[in-house]
Amino acid sequence: MQSPRLDDDLTAAQSKSDHIPAPSPQTEVECLVALAASRGASTITLGHARDQNSAAAVHAFASLWTASGRTVLRIVDWPENAASWLRQARRFAEPEPDLWVVAASPVGWAQMARRLTWSTSWKARDTLAFSSLADHHTQDLAGPAILGLSGALPNGHIWRMREDGIVIEPGTAGDHA
């Protein structure tokens, strides 16, 4: 059986153009909370890369989410580079929430998403992401494992990962209930 881990040459080349996600503006956080609520979610598991901006984005989401009386089941972080991400993937996927929310860079998330697909019941269609993942590199690296992933942009618009690429939908989360 082949590992879900990406080839080191591929990730090294991608990491040179990859960057730590920019700080998420409040509009993006609010839009993700509204999008999650519009899907009827009450329990969320949050995940993030270990960089400061990804962690801050997830914690800002958690504050808004819990302030509205909803539940964060757990917050899981993962390194950009690891032997397999199996431990983090299992913690992220269980217990199964209504939705997952993630903040990371394309390379780190691609590795984690591939492990999630191989080793858990996680589904991209049940996952919302910050704008740092609305990047063709994310899809190129993770492949079909992340089709259905969606999220918010800093301007409040919604993005969706489809076979034909990333589609931007004007409007806000409330428009996409």
VMD Tcl script that draws the C-alpha trace (Angstrom):
set ca {
  {0.00 0.00 0.00}
  {1.32 3.40 -0.98}
  {1.46 6.21 1.60}
  {-0.83 9.24 1.33}
  {2.24 11.40 2.03}
  {3.18 13.68 -0.85}
  {6.51 13.24 -2.56}
  {9.21 15.33 -0.83}
  {10.37 16.85 -4.14}
  {6.84 18.01 -4.88}
  {6.30 19.54 -1.45}
  {9.73 21.20 -1.43}
  {9.03 22.87 -4.77}
  {5.56 23.91 -3.65}
  {6.74 25.17 -0.26}
  {9.01 27.70 -1.95}
  {5.96 29.41 -3.41}
  {3.71 28.59 -0.45}
  {3.38 31.11 2.31}
  {2.10 31.39 5.81}
  {-1.53 32.45 5.53}
  {-2.21 36.15 5.96}
  {-4.13 37.22 9.04}
  {-7.83 36.63 8.50}
  {-9.94 39.78 8.61}
  {-12.99 39.82 10.86}
  {-15.24 39.78 7.78}
  {-13.86 36.41 6.73}
  {-14.29 34.95 10.22}
  {-17.85 36.27 10.49}
  {-18.68 34.91 7.04}
  {-17.41 31.44 7.96}
  {-19.44 31.44 11.16}
  {-22.55 32.49 9.20}
  {-21.85 29.84 6.55}
  {-21.50 27.12 9.20}
  {-24.69 28.28 10.91}
  {-26.55 28.36 7.56}
  {-25.71 24.68 7.17}
  {-27.45 23.94 10.45}
  {-24.26 23.05 12.33}
  {-24.16 23.21 16.09}
  {-20.96 21.22 16.75}
  {-17.66 22.02 15.07}
  {-14.16 20.59 15.17}
  {-11.50 23.13 14.32}
  {-8.09 22.42 12.84}
  {-5.10 24.55 12.00}
  {-1.48 24.52 10.99}
  {0.93 25.59 13.70}
  {1.70 29.02 12.26}
  {0.48 32.04 14.21}
  {-2.03 33.29 11.61}
  {-3.76 29.94 11.15}
  {-4.05 29.49 14.92}
  {-5.40 33.03 15.35}
  {-8.01 32.50 12.62}
  {-9.31 29.30 14.22}
  {-9.40 30.85 17.68}
  {-11.30 33.90 16.36}
  {-13.81 31.50 14.79}
  {-14.10 29.56 18.06}
  {-14.84 32.76 20.02}
  {-17.67 33.79 17.70}
  {-19.02 30.26 17.45}
  {-19.20 29.64 21.19}
  {-20.53 33.17 21.87}
  {-23.59 32.16 19.87}
  {-24.18 29.15 22.15}
  {-22.72 26.57 19.78}
  {-20.11 23.94 20.62}
  {-16.48 23.46 19.61}
  {-15.76 19.76 20.15}
  {-12.00 20.18 19.87}
  {-9.20 22.16 18.28}
  {-6.47 20.13 16.60}
  {-3.20 21.47 15.24}
  {-0.69 19.80 12.97}
  {2.85 20.45 11.76}
  {3.60 21.48 8.21}
  {5.79 18.41 7.87}
  {5.33 15.09 9.66}
  {5.92 11.38 9.18}
  {2.24 10.61 8.56}
  {-0.26 12.98 10.30}
  {-2.19 9.87 11.42}
  {-2.49 10.90 15.08}
  {-3.66 14.41 14.15}
  {-6.08 13.07 11.52}
  {-7.72 10.71 13.99}
  {-8.08 13.46 16.61}
  {-9.52 15.82 13.99}
  {-12.07 13.34 12.62}
  {-13.39 11.97 15.92}
  {-15.85 12.56 17.39}
  {-17.68 13.44 14.21}
  {-18.92 17.03 14.32}
  {-21.61 18.61 12.18}
  {-18.81 20.42 10.32}
  {-15.05 20.83 10.35}
  {-13.34 24.22 9.92}
  {-9.67 24.57 8.92}
  {-6.97 27.19 8.52}
  {-3.62 26.24 7.00}
  {-1.29 26.63 4.03}
  {-1.89 24.59 0.86}
  {1.01 22.15 1.42}
  {0.25 21.43 5.07}
  {-3.47 21.03 4.44}
  {-2.91 18.82 1.38}
  {-0.87 16.42 3.52}
  {-3.47 16.42 6.28}
  {-6.42 16.05 3.86}
  {-4.76 13.11 2.14}
  {-4.24 11.38 5.51}
  {-7.83 12.17 6.55}
  {-9.15 10.62 3.34}
  {-7.05 7.48 3.74}
  {-7.59 6.91 7.43}
  {-10.89 8.42 8.64}
  {-14.51 9.08 7.74}
  {-13.78 12.79 7.12}
  {-15.36 14.34 4.00}
  {-14.31 17.59 2.32}
  {-17.94 18.52 1.62}
  {-18.46 18.76 5.39}
  {-15.50 21.12 5.81}
  {-15.20 24.90 5.65}
  {-11.88 26.62 5.19}
  {-10.28 30.01 5.42}
  {-9.19 31.79 2.24}
  {-5.58 30.56 2.48}
  {-6.84 27.27 0.99}
  {-8.74 28.89 -1.90}
  {-5.69 28.28 -4.07}
  {-5.16 26.02 -7.08}
  {-2.03 24.62 -5.38}
  {-4.23 23.17 -2.65}
  {-6.26 21.26 -5.20}
  {-3.21 20.27 -7.25}
  {-1.50 18.80 -4.18}
  {-4.45 17.17 -2.42}
  {-6.24 15.97 -5.56}
  {-9.82 14.73 -5.52}
  {-9.73 14.26 -1.74}
  {-10.72 17.89 -1.27}
  {-13.41 18.31 -3.90}
  {-16.39 19.85 -2.16}
  {-14.29 21.92 0.25}
  {-15.66 25.46 0.55}
  {-15.00 28.58 2.52}
  {-14.98 32.34 2.77}
  {-12.81 35.04 1.26}
  {-11.72 38.21 3.08}
  {-14.39 40.18 1.20}
  {-17.13 37.83 2.45}
  {-17.64 35.95 -0.81}
  {-17.86 32.16 -0.82}
  {-15.48 29.83 -2.68}
  {-15.99 26.18 -3.57}
  {-13.51 23.58 -4.75}
  {-14.88 21.68 -7.76}
  {-13.41 19.41 -10.41}
  {-13.12 22.36 -12.79}
  {-11.30 24.49 -10.22}
  {-12.20 27.01 -7.57}
  {-15.47 28.81 -8.10}
  {-16.13 32.16 -6.43}
  {-19.74 32.94 -5.61}
  {-20.58 36.59 -5.00}
  {-22.60 37.41 -1.94}
  {-22.23 36.40 1.65}
  {-22.82 33.26 3.66}
  {-26.45 34.15 4.29}
  {-27.02 34.11 0.53}
  {-25.76 30.51 0.30}
  {-27.82 28.81 2.98}
}
mol new
graphics top color blue
foreach p $ca { graphics top sphere $p radius 0.5 }
foreach p [lrange $ca 0 end-1] q [lrange $ca 1 end] { graphics top cylinder $p $q radius 0.2 }
display resetview
